[in-house]
Amino acid sequence: MMDQPRRTNQQMSQRELSDWIAMLGFCAYDMLLYMDTHPDDKEALEYFNQCTKLSNAARKTYEERFGQINAFSGGPLTSWDWNTAPMPWEGGM
């Protein structure tokens, strides 16, 4: 199974949490592709579920602390303002 970071989602910086979310997304997607050809691999399914659970929790924490990750997260938009926080190249991370 996956080794979790030593710090909780709440203790991570914005950059660390963003990187953690990217790693978890990669793991989940990698398992998704693997299970397309190995649908009976129970261990892979458990790993996929673990990655997905951790990813959902990390995304929730990120959005509570730093705002929406992308335009697809959060509720319906009433205006195109999901990305009003400073972007990384503007010192946002």
C-alpha positions in Angstrom: 0.0 0.0 0.0 0.9 3.6 -0.3 3.2 5.4 2.2 1.4 8.5 3.4 3.4 11.7 4.0 4.6 12.4 7.5 2.5 15.5 7.7 -1.3 15.7 7.4 -3.1 17.5 4.6 -3.7 20.4 7.0 0.0 20.8 7.8 1.2 20.8 4.1 1.9 24.0 2.3 -0.1 24.8 -0.8 2.7 23.5 -3.1 3.1 20.3 -1.1 -0.6 19.6 -1.1 -0.8 20.3 -4.8 2.0 17.9 -5.5 0.4 15.3 -3.2 -2.9 15.6 -5.1 -1.0 15.2 -8.4 0.8 12.0 -7.1 -2.4 10.5 -5.9 -4.2 11.3 -9.2 -1.3 9.6 -11.1 -1.6 6.5 -8.9 -5.3 6.2 -9.2 -5.2 6.7 -13.0 -2.3 4.2 -13.3 -4.4 1.6 -11.4 -7.4 2.4 -13.5 -5.5 1.6 -16.7 -4.0 -1.6 -15.1 -7.4 -2.9 -14.0 -8.7 -2.5 -17.6 -6.5 -5.5 -18.4 -6.5 -7.2 -14.9 -10.1 -6.7 -13.7 -9.8 -9.5 -11.1 -6.8 -8.2 -9.3 -8.2 -7.4 -5.8 -5.0 -5.9 -4.5 -5.0 -3.4 -7.4 -8.6 -2.5 -6.7 -7.7 -1.9 -3.0 -4.8 0.3 -4.1 -7.1 2.2 -6.5 -9.6 2.8 -3.7 -6.9 3.9 -1.3 -5.5 6.4 -3.8 -9.0 7.7 -4.7 -9.9 8.1 -1.0 -6.7 9.9 -0.2 -7.0 12.1 -3.3 -10.6 13.1 -2.5 -9.6 14.1 1.1 -6.5 16.0 -0.1 -8.7 17.9 -2.7 -11.3 18.7 -0.1 -8.6 20.1 2.2 -6.9 22.0 -0.6 -10.2 23.7 -1.6 -11.1 24.5 2.0 -7.7 26.2 2.5 -6.8 27.6 -0.9 -9.9 27.7 -3.1 -10.9 25.7 -6.1 -8.4 23.5 -7.8 -10.0 23.9 -11.2 -13.2 25.0 -12.9 -14.7 21.5 -12.5 -14.5 21.5 -8.7 -16.9 23.2 -6.5 -20.5 24.0 -7.3 -22.0 25.7 -10.3 -20.3 28.9 -11.3 -22.3 32.1 -11.2 -19.5 34.0 -13.0 -16.1 33.1 -14.5 -14.2 33.8 -11.3 -12.9 30.4 -10.2 -9.3 31.4 -10.9 -9.2 34.8 -9.2 -6.5 33.7 -6.7 -2.9 34.4 -7.8 -1.5 31.9 -10.3 1.8 30.1 -9.4 3.7 32.4 -11.8 2.2 35.4 -9.9 3.5 34.1 -6.5 0.3 32.1 -5.7 2.2 29.0 -4.4 
